[in-house]
Amino acid sequence: MLEMKAVVLAALSSLGLYAQWITGYYGSGNADEPVSAIPWSKYTHIVLFAGGPCAANDGTVCMGHLTQSDIDAFIANRPSGKKALVSLGDQCAGLHGCGDSGSWIADTAPGLVETFAQNITNFVNSNGFDGVDFDWEGVGSGLKIPVSQYETLLSLVRAALPNKTITMAAGNWGGLPTVAANQQANLDQVNVLCYDQDQISTSWYNDAIHPSTFGGGCSSRTAELTSSGLAAAKVGVGVPFYGRRWTGCTQINQKCPQSGAFSYAQLVADTTRWQPTIYKSNYLSIPNSDPSDSEFDSYNGVEFMADVTAWAASNKFGGFMTFALEYEYFSNQTGDARYPLSTALYRAVFGTTPAIAENSASYATGTLAPDMIAYGEASNIASALTVAPEGAWPTTLSGVTLEITDSQGQIRPAAIYYVNTNSIAYLVPAGTAQGPASAKLTTSSGATISGTLNIDRIAPGLYSANSSGSGVAAGLAVRASSNGTQSWGYLFDLSSRNPVPVDLGPAGDQVYLSLYGTGFRAASQATATVGGVNVPVYGFAAAGAYQGEDLINIGPLPRSLVGRGEIPIQITFDGKPANLVTVSIR
């Protein structure tokens, strides 16, 4: 199984911290920012906004806001390594034949949904998009969405576009949390509409992180999705590049009318309002001698990006989404100054902050276990990648050391698997006592970085083939045939790391899954579900391939899973769930 060892080692040495993304919406046909000025360098995905189902309710796709010239220029300007998606939603009613949510309901009904899914597939492929974003919010149908119809559409489009990116915009209404949770195996991102929280009768923030008794917040919206079963790694936090104005008040929770919206660029360019002596990171409070002319302007500025990224990281969310790029664009500036919000968000997300006690499989922070492989990230750890030689890992590698002080005051050096410029993988020392602990990392230059953690008996994590902590599992399918022979295969393609569908074979065959992870060898029991179906746990233990690696075997897989496609694997050890990974079943 040398290839599997290489996969797990690759997962450890991956430089990405969580499978993070930044996805930005760009409004087709906008008059402010040309396609050639899109800041691709600040994003992993750009979504062209937006078309939708035709009002004719015949399963066809209408352009809506889109123009063919914008599509062609958008695709032509896409740099290598970036993803260009198209958004299809219910925000384009009346434009070029586009319908509202009523058309979505009609086109996803039984008998027509297959045609609609095929037309979406054709639209994506014929225009050269890397994927599709679904933005069905329920506009025009009272925010009510037929859950089963939406799920059927997503399943059909995923089957038709197995190698494309599929994202979904979601809120906490109309059944969207259920759709997102049930279809997460078919979705690469679920970007939460954290803005428009101020649709109330009192002044409030457009995009607050936390709610109050009188206004909503992003934490409550995301909580409704994750409590429905959506994995945190699938969640993208929405950030608006626009704000709203209230007149007759100067602070939150005041009875005053909302008088309109503005883009961030418009606000900053308005010198009568934007003054350094009065601006804040979330609002402008502008008093006036005539109280009726006072203003409360809610927006999300440069300073907000550090706050929202820190909060998202603490919740292990997968990434961020912004709406919309043209709302922050300054044509009279050059370089990054043209994109102040995108630049601040990019630096906050992909800038390195110390986090030296993480599960190397799930990237969960805070709790580790003895004899597990941990991961850390900080700036300037070493000058280059150095991997420990075969055999026992050293406690000093390229001049780098890491010590853990446990709850009993015992200091133990950690064996180090690799160090890189901004990352490290190491083994939590055997015998480390449970309870609060601290870690001290000494870099190759002699600088020290400290962090706190908790040591528990177990801290389960499962490796994924793409090194992200989610997606197809780093594991094997083992077949016991009815004729007594055994065979095995990887759950993923060794080159692309995409899922390889598992064939359960004839009724007499039994198929088991062997999944690699860390932090669970000391558990006393485990339970497993695959696609929500209970599956027996055959056994788990230290894998033995190298230090810290654990292995769990589950199965046989029930034949009721045949044809399910990519579905989640949930394994719980002594009541503690590991991160969700997936398997594809033919």
Phi and psi in degrees as a GROMACS rama.xvg file:
@    title "Ramachandran Plot"
@    xaxis  label "Phi"
@    yaxis  label "Psi"
@TYPE xy
-61.5581  -34.854  LEU-2
-64.071  -39.546  GLU-3
-64.8585  -39.371  MET-4
-59.5684  -41.4026  LYS-5
-63.3371  -37.2722  ALA-6
-63.7533  -46.2412  VAL-7
-67.102  -38.3761  VAL-8
-62.6304  -38.9307  LEU-9
-64.081  -37.0622  ALA-10
-62.1592  -38.3762  ALA-11
-68.8829  -37.2999  LEU-12
-92.5629  5.02958  SER-13
-62.6373  137.019  SER-14
-81.9205  -18.6755  LEU-15
-69.6172  140.159  GLY-16
-81.3199  -47.6332  LEU-17
-135.18  20.9774  TYR-18
63.771  39.5913  ALA-19
-73.8899  149.152  GLN-20
-137.098  158.163  TRP-21
-127.551  115.624  ILE-22
-110.077  128.333  THR-23
-120.292  137.879  GLY-24
-88.2046  136.527  TYR-25
-123.436  122.837  TYR-26
-77.737  115.06  GLY-27
-63.0662  136.88  SER-28
80.4587  5.26802  GLY-29
-69.0657  152.615  ASN-30
-95.9005  3.78728  ALA-31
-103.391  -40.5218  ASP-32
-127.07  116.858  GLU-33
-70.4533  156.684  PRO-34
-55.8692  -36.4228  VAL-35
-66.1911  -15.1004  SER-36
-99.6888  3.59362  ALA-37
-57.598  129.162  ILE-38
-82.1734  69.3709  PRO-39
-55.1371  -32.7169  TRP-40
-65.6429  -17.2282  SER-41
-97.3577  1.60043  LYS-42
-135.447  153.449  TYR-43
-93.0544  -30.9768  THR-44
-137.287  138.419  HIS-45
-120.659  133.467  ILE-46
-111.371  123.844  VAL-47
-83.2685  121.517  LEU-48
-107.763  130.001  PHE-49
-162.254  146.295  ALA-50
-108.869  -162.587  GLY-51
177.379  -174.332  GLY-52
-69.0715  148.691  PRO-53
-73.69  148.349  CYS-54
-66.197  -13.86  ALA-55
-69.8537  -12.6145  ALA-56
56.86  44.4478  ASN-57
-117.536  14.156  ASP-58
83.0762  10.4985  GLY-59
-97.3735  161.789  THR-60
-102.928  129.318  VAL-61
-108.427  154.14  CYS-62
-70.5581  -35.0935  MET-63
60.3519  -120.651  GLY-64
-73.0508  -18.9173  HIS-65
-73.4712  149.871  LEU-66
-127.815  149.738  THR-67
-64.1619  -34.5075  GLN-68
-66.0076  -38.8115  SER-69
-65.9339  -42.2807  ASP-70
-59.4255  -48.2312  ILE-71
-62.3277  -43.1728  ASP-72
-68.3782  -37.8131  ALA-73
-60.0413  -48.8189  PHE-74
-67.9175  -39.8028  ILE-75
-65.1575  -30.8802  ALA-76
-89.3136  -3.10529  ASN-77
-67.73  120.793  ARG-78
-74.5701  160.807  PRO-79
-61.184  136.616  SER-80
89.5654  -7.54339  GLY-81
-103.915  154.374  LYS-82
-107.884  128.994  LYS-83
-110.846  115.044  ALA-84
-113.723  162.679  LEU-85
-115.69  139.228  VAL-86
-96.0935  132.965  SER-87
-121.965  121.718  LEU-88
-151.133  -162.77  GLY-89
-113.409  30.2516  ASP-90
-104.375  11.8768  GLN-91
-122.313  19.3569  CYS-92
-54.8156  131.224  ALA-93
89.3173  -8.30765  GLY-94
-99.503  118.727  LEU-95
50.5353  43.7258  HIS-96
81.7201  7.23355  GLY-97
-75.6433  144.424  CYS-98
-102.644  177.622  GLY-99
-103.798  -157.775  ASP-100
-60.8343  -28.0776  SER-101
-60.7815  -35.3558  GLY-102
-70.9279  -35.9837  SER-103
-60.8675  -44.0327  TRP-104
-61.8671  -43.7642  ILE-105
-66.2545  -42.9629  ALA-106
-78.2481  -15.4811  ASP-107
-101.194  5.31158  THR-108
-70.7331  153.285  ALA-109
-54.1352  137.161  PRO-110
97.9351  -22.4249  GLY-111
-122.123  -20.6239  LEU-112
-62.1776  -34.7926  VAL-113
-63.3315  -41.4354  GLU-114
-64.0137  -44.1173  THR-115
-61.6733  -45.8424  PHE-116
-61.2551  -40.7552  ALA-117
-67.5645  -37.8882  GLN-118
-67.9802  -36.5791  ASN-119
-62.3634  -45.6337  ILE-120
-58.6963  -45.8138  THR-121
-63.1612  -39.6761  ASN-122
-63.767  -44.7163  PHE-123
-62.8005  -50.2379  VAL-124
-68.9863  -42.9912  ASN-125
-67.9229  -26.2513  SER-126
-95.9666  -2.9899  ASN-127
80.6879  19.889  GLY-128
-72.1742  152.984  PHE-129
-86.3913  -3.41815  ASP-130
167.824  -170.941  GLY-131
-137.31  141.834  VAL-132
-109.082  128.513  ASP-133
-99.6295  122.929  PHE-134
-125.545  52.9481  ASP-135
-86.5726  103.96  TRP-136
-105.558  -8.35033  GLU-137
93.6487  16.3434  GLY-138
-68.5652  121.779  VAL-139
98.1274  -5.42996  GLY-140
-130.018  27.1768  SER-141
65.0747  29.7334  GLY-142
59.6382  25.178  LEU-143
-102.323  130.888  LYS-144
-129.535  127.004  ILE-145
-70.1461  106.113  PRO-146
-57.6266  -50.224  VAL-147
-63.1666  -34.6606  SER-148
-68.409  -42.7538  GLN-149
-62.9014  -42.5429  TYR-150
-63.6183  -40.7218  GLU-151
-61.3333  -43.4029  THR-152
-60.1239  -47.4924  LEU-153
-61.5545  -40.8224  LEU-154
-63.4815  -41.7594  SER-155
-67.7959  -41.6665  LEU-156
-68.1297  -39.8142  VAL-157
-61.7919  -42.281  ARG-158
-62.8532  -34.8657  ALA-159
-81.3609  -23.3493  ALA-160
-125.955  63.0823  LEU-161
-63.8327  -25.4839  PRO-162
-110.905  11.0215  ASN-163
-98.1863  163.001  LYS-164
-85.1437  130.319  THR-165
-123.962  121.696  ILE-166
-121.868  163.514  THR-167
-140.141  131.613  MET-168
-88.8657  134.309  ALA-169
-144.264  148.878  ALA-170
-123.42  -166.877  GLY-171
-104.49  35.7487  ASN-172
-135.438  167.386  TRP-173
59.3535  20.2253  GLY-174
88.5937  -0.30242  GLY-175
-61.1437  -38.4619  LEU-176
-59.7714  -38.2068  PRO-177
-66.8746  -43.9565  THR-178
-59.3262  -47.8582  VAL-179
-62.2853  -43.8594  ALA-180
-66.3786  -45.2175  ALA-181
-71.0682  -27.3747  ASN-182
-106.349  14.0225  GLN-183
-61.9709  -28.3255  GLN-184
-67.164  -22.3468  ALA-185
-95.6483  -1.29656  ASN-186
-118.476  136.668  LEU-187
-87.1178  -31.058  ASP-188
-144.375  143.775  GLN-189
-122.847  100.884  VAL-190
-92.7467  118.852  ASN-191
-86.8719  130.17  VAL-192
-77.7308  81.6047  LEU-193
-78.2942  -7.38484  CYS-194
-96.1838  -175.662  TYR-195
58.4935  36.4829  ASP-196
-78.8011  -7.59732  GLN-197
-100.401  26.14  ASP-198
-83.4718  58.5307  GLN-199
-135.232  178.163  ILE-200
-90.0996  -0.95404  SER-201
-125.904  156.843  THR-202
-63.311  136.45  SER-203
-159.093  170.159  TRP-204
-77.1835  143.695  TYR-205
-63.7551  -40.7964  ASN-206
-141.348  82.9115  ASP-207
-85.5903  146.39  ALA-208
-71.7501  -46.5653  ILE-209
-114.865  143.004  HIS-210
-79.6402  168.84  PRO-211
-125.521  -174.803  SER-212
-70.5191  -12.8721  THR-213
-124.509  -0.750746  PHE-214
-149.978  151.946  GLY-215
-81.5055  175.193  GLY-216
-153.272  161.472  GLY-217
-64.2983  -35.4126  CYS-218
-62.5979  -36.4188  SER-219
-73.9601  -35.6749  SER-220
-67.7992  -46.8338  ARG-221
-65.422  -34.4037  THR-222
-62.5973  -36.2099  ALA-223
-67.0855  -31.7044  GLU-224
-75.5555  -45.3273  LEU-225
-69.3942  -32.8228  THR-226
-69.3295  -19.3554  SER-227
-81.3472  -7.25241  SER-228
114.902  1.3728  GLY-229
-73.0892  128.691  LEU-230
-65.1953  139.175  ALA-231
-58.8586  -33.3453  ALA-232
-65.9998  -15.5043  ALA-233
-89.9807  -8.37337  LYS-234
-86.5204  129.262  VAL-235
-110.913  136.484  GLY-236
-91.7765  120.359  VAL-237
-79.0857  133.896  GLY-238
-126.863  122.829  VAL-239
-86.0332  145.163  PRO-240
-102.054  25.9628  PHE-241
-138.598  164.924  TYR-242
-139.518  -175.245  GLY-243
-134.154  153.84  ARG-244
-115.24  134.979  ARG-245
-115.434  137.353  TRP-246
-112.481  147.246  THR-247
87.8532  11.5324  GLY-248
-153.878  165.5  CYS-249
-131.45  5.66827  THR-250
-154.927  175.173  GLN-251
-71.6599  160.818  ILE-252
60.5478  43.9318  ASN-253
-122.991  145.61  GLN-254
-78.4272  105.634  LYS-255
-159.176  155.257  CYS-256
-80.0592  145.483  PRO-257
-84.0013  128.242  GLN-258
-112.324  7.4694  SER-259
144.063  177.035  GLY-260
-117.606  162.963  ALA-261
-151.227  152.804  PHE-262
-83.1455  159.481  SER-263
-60.3258  -40.1476  TYR-264
-63.2196  -40.1227  ALA-265
-63.9939  -40.7228  GLN-266
-64.6268  -47.9736  LEU-267
-66.2171  -34.3167  VAL-268
-75.4556  -12.9583  ALA-269
-86.9508  92.2658  ASP-270
-68.2597  -15.919  THR-271
-73.5583  -20.733  THR-272
-109.595  -46.0471  ARG-273
-81.9434  97.1621  TRP-274
-129.022  132.574  GLN-275
-56.064  -26.0626  PRO-276
-75.8653  -14.0153  THR-277
-125.529  -12.4238  ILE-278
-77.4358  148.782  TYR-279
-122.201  175.303  LYS-280
-77.777  -15.5665  SER-281
-125.939  -10.7356  ASN-282
-164.189  160.801  TYR-283
-112.872  130.553  LEU-284
-112.004  112.05  SER-285
-120.426  94.9426  ILE-286
-74.1541  158.522  PRO-287
-143.431  150.38  ASN-288
-59.5156  -29.9253  SER-289
-97.791  105.844  ASP-290
-53.2863  -28.5646  PRO-291
-68.6891  -18.1187  SER-292
-98.5426  1.8408  ASP-293
-68.7306  158.657  SER-294
-136.549  148.63  GLU-295
-125.122  112.763  PHE-296
-108.323  114.741  ASP-297
-96.6306  127.744  SER-298
-153.948  175.934  TYR-299
-123.87  112.792  ASN-300
-102.433  -169.163  GLY-301
-58.304  -42.5815  VAL-302
-65.3315  -27.6886  GLU-303
-63.1344  -29.4542  PHE-304
-62.7241  -38.7517  MET-305
-65.6833  -37.7068  ALA-306
-66.634  -46.9797  ASP-307
-71.6823  -34.371  VAL-308
-71.0088  -36.7089  THR-309
-64.3514  -42.1916  ALA-310
-65.0401  -43.6084  TRP-311
-64.0318  -40.4056  ALA-312
-63.4345  -37.6849  ALA-313
-65.5956  -23.222  SER-314
-98.902  1.92613  ASN-315
59.3559  35.3152  LYS-316
-71.6913  157.124  PHE-317
-81.6788  -24.0338  GLY-318
178.357  -157.169  GLY-319
-140.755  156.291  PHE-320
-134.893  141.091  MET-321
-123.181  149.588  THR-322
-144.015  119.284  PHE-323
-127.525  161.003  ALA-324
-60.0338  -38.5927  LEU-325
-67.3978  -16.4233  GLU-326
-75.8164  -11.7826  TYR-327
-114.448  1.25555  GLU-328
-77.7148  128.775  TYR-329
-113.871  99.1237  PHE-330
-68.0429  -19.5854  SER-331
-89.3907  5.54162  ASN-332
-109.541  175.148  GLN-333
-128.86  157.76  THR-334
59.8659  -145.675  GLY-335
-64.0904  -20.7389  ASP-336
-63.3891  -18.4229  ALA-337
-72.8774  -19.1444  ARG-338
-133.58  65.0375  TYR-339
-62.812  -38.9317  PRO-340
-74.9958  -44.7275  LEU-341
-60.6313  -41.0945  SER-342
-64.951  -43.8256  THR-343
-64.5061  -41.1354  ALA-344
-66.076  -44.3609  LEU-345
-59.6741  -45.5943  TYR-346
-65.3946  -36.5355  ARG-347
-70.0729  -35.7208  ALA-348
-77.9533  -49.3865  VAL-349
-101.057  -4.06081  PHE-350
-69.0846  150.273  GLY-351
-90.6191  125.102  THR-352
-119.168  140.96  THR-353
-60.809  131.852  PRO-354
-153.251  90.4935  ALA-355
-104.724  13.2473  ILE-356
-138.453  78.693  ALA-357
-126.634  151.92  GLU-358
-68.921  124.312  ASN-359
-71.7938  -13.5837  SER-360
-95.9732  -48.6769  ALA-361
-97.2635  -18.2814  SER-362
67.3822  15.7565  TYR-363
-67.7533  140.931  ALA-364
-104.281  158.099  THR-365
102.847  -40.1571  GLY-366
-125.626  126.913  THR-367
-126.815  172.726  LEU-368
-135.298  153.037  ALA-369
-57.5477  145.918  PRO-370
67.0108  20.0361  ASP-371
-107.328  160.916  MET-372
-89.9562  123.837  ILE-373
-110.724  164.845  ALA-374
-133.798  146.591  TYR-375
-142.585  155.931  GLY-376
-140.009  133.252  GLU-377
-162.298  167.611  ALA-378
-79.401  141.54  SER-379
56.7825  46.8544  ASN-380
-70.4132  -47.1356  ILE-381
-144.972  170.828  ALA-382
-81.8564  -20.945  SER-383
-164.809  171.721  ALA-384
-69.646  126.932  LEU-385
-133.251  125.956  THR-386
-108.425  138.354  VAL-387
-61.5183  144.95  ALA-388
-68.8364  167.12  PRO-389
-55.98  148.503  GLU-390
103.812  -162.244  GLY-391
-63.6036  134.525  ALA-392
-71.9806  143.743  TRP-393
-80.0883  163.034  PRO-394
-93.6076  -6.52056  THR-395
-131.73  126.945  THR-396
-137.346  118.139  LEU-397
53.8925  35.2404  SER-398
81.7882  1.38247  GLY-399
-95.9496  136.643  VAL-400
-132.205  158.798  THR-401
-143.868  128.589  LEU-402
-118.788  143.487  GLU-403
-118.783  126.28  ILE-404
-103.616  118.939  THR-405
-90.0774  -175.621  ASP-406
-66.8302  -15.974  SER-407
-95.0917  3.52953  GLN-408
85.2899  4.29777  GLY-409
-79.9605  132.83  GLN-410
-105.525  124.919  ILE-411
-129.123  135.3  ARG-412
-76.3615  143.312  PRO-413
-94.0241  139.029  ALA-414
-73.8575  136.454  ALA-415
-110.244  127.828  ILE-416
-82.8812  -48.6208  TYR-417
-151.758  159.037  TYR-418
-130.451  150.047  VAL-419
-139.985  -177.641  ASN-420
-57.2065  -39.8972  THR-421
-128.138  16.7127  ASN-422
-152.433  161.962  SER-423
-151.954  144.152  ILE-424
-124.804  135.468  ALA-425
-149.397  166.885  TYR-426
-101.919  124.55  LEU-427
-65.8906  125.262  VAL-428
-60.3043  141.018  PRO-429
-62.0925  144.265  ALA-430
87.1571  -3.95812  GLY-431
-62.7176  125.068  THR-432
-71.2025  147.747  ALA-433
-68.9428  153.005  GLN-434
116.857  -172.216  GLY-435
-61.8889  141.667  PRO-436
-145.36  170.595  ALA-437
-134.711  152.556  SER-438
-123.611  140.557  ALA-439
-126.277  117.334  LYS-440
-101.725  126.579  LEU-441
-108.569  118.948  THR-442
-77.4788  173.581  THR-443
-65.796  -20.8752  SER-444
-89.5736  -4.96337  SER-445
97.6672  -5.18666  GLY-446
-70.8154  150.55  ALA-447
-116.615  142.591  THR-448
-130.373  128.101  ILE-449
-114.72  154.238  SER-450
-154.349  159.88  GLY-451
-109.608  155.383  THR-452
-157.6  176.815  LEU-453
-123.265  137.202  ASN-454
-103.192  125.62  ILE-455
-123.028  171.479  ASP-456
-64.8102  -38.0391  ARG-457
-136.405  155.165  ILE-458
-150.278  75.8146  ALA-459
-69.6292  138.033  PRO-460
-146.406  144.89  GLY-461
-114.667  134.25  LEU-462
-76.4825  143.815  TYR-463
-108.747  153.318  SER-464
-65.3721  -27.6345  ALA-465
-94.1031  9.0746  ASN-466
66.0161  23.3259  SER-467
-105.671  -13.0201  SER-468
89.2705  -1.60637  GLY-469
-147.672  173.226  SER-470
91.961  -166.32  GLY-471
-62.668  138.208  VAL-472
-68.2591  147.322  ALA-473
-80.1992  95.6725  ALA-474
-167.139  -173.764  GLY-475
-127.108  154.196  LEU-476
-107.103  126.262  ALA-477
-114.5  122.881  VAL-478
-105.337  127.821  ARG-479
-105.315  103.097  ALA-480
-76.6906  158.255  SER-481
-65.6356  -19.6081  SER-482
-87.5146  5.11691  ASN-483
95.2555  -4.89272  GLY-484
-87.9509  158.591  THR-485
-124.134  148.378  GLN-486
-148.869  163.061  SER-487
-146.456  161.306  TRP-488
-157.338  158.553  GLY-489
-73.5529  151.892  TYR-490
-81.2221  -0.241768  LEU-491
-148.977  160.699  PHE-492
-79.4419  130.102  ASP-493
-65.5239  -24.3063  LEU-494
-88.5285  -54.1684  SER-495
-86.8269  -19.192  SER-496
64.827  15.2146  ARG-497
-78.6469  156.483  ASN-498
-62.4976  142.436  PRO-499
-107.434  115.964  VAL-500
-58.6288  137.146  PRO-501
-92.3922  125.94  VAL-502
-93.8614  117.984  ASP-503
-74.8896  -8.65957  LEU-504
70.2634  -167.33  GLY-505
-67.6057  167.521  PRO-506
-58.9187  -27.97  ALA-507
-79.7618  -14.0492  GLY-508
-80.5078  151.761  ASP-509
-125.042  131.703  GLN-510
-117.61  130.419  VAL-511
-116.277  156.694  TYR-512
-114.672  132.361  LEU-513
-109.798  116.859  SER-514
-117.401  134.176  LEU-515
-97.6478  143.154  TYR-516
-163.125  -158.632  GLY-517
-155.323  157.014  THR-518
85.2914  10.1068  GLY-519
-127.589  6.3736  PHE-520
-63.052  -25.5208  ARG-521
-90.4745  3.98494  ALA-522
-68.4724  155.678  ALA-523
-96.88  -23.2665  SER-524
-156.937  163.249  GLN-525
-148.714  150.954  ALA-526
-127.174  155.369  THR-527
-142.894  143.904  ALA-528
-130.038  147.097  THR-529
-127.511  117.432  VAL-530
60.5151  30.2957  GLY-531
82.0951  0.735227  GLY-532
-103.247  131.675  VAL-533
-62.6379  134.749  ASN-534
-130.176  134.577  VAL-535
-62.1699  147.119  PRO-536
-96.4394  117.633  VAL-537
-78.7981  -31.7273  TYR-538
162.071  162.277  GLY-539
-151.776  152.045  PHE-540
-173.034  179.357  ALA-541
-63.5826  134.743  ALA-542
-74.5006  -35.1584  ALA-543
90.642  -11.1673  GLY-544
-67.1625  -41.137  ALA-545
-160.259  171.777  TYR-546
-57.6157  136.595  GLN-547
85.1761  -11.6529  GLY-548
-82.9657  133.983  GLU-549
-116.511  161.836  ASP-550
-141.167  136.733  LEU-551
-127.097  137.722  ILE-552
-112.797  128.501  ASN-553
-128.088  152.301  ILE-554
138.09  179.284  GLY-555
-73.6217  150.83  PRO-556
-71.4155  132.876  LEU-557
-69.4399  146.908  PRO-558
-71.6531  -10.5177  ARG-559
-66.8087  -11.4046  SER-560
-85.5244  -7.0466  LEU-561
-57.1788  130.033  VAL-562
82.406  4.95207  GLY-563
-76.8869  -17.1283  ARG-564
76.5668  -150.509  GLY-565
-79.706  121.11  GLU-566
-134.462  155.336  ILE-567
-78.3407  148.591  PRO-568
-110.52  121.507  ILE-569
-118.501  118.681  GLN-570
-120.894  133.098  ILE-571
-120.216  128.985  THR-572
-112.352  118.094  PHE-573
49.0376  40.6793  ASP-574
83.2498  -1.54758  GLY-575
-105.693  117.067  LYS-576
-75.6225  139.076  PRO-577
-79.7821  168.986  ALA-578
-63.5624  148.914  ASN-579
-72.1325  130.479  LEU-580
-124.135  178.552  VAL-581
-131.398  165.841  THR-582
-141.958  146.415  VAL-583
-102.818  128.033  SER-584
-114.31  122.483  ILE-585
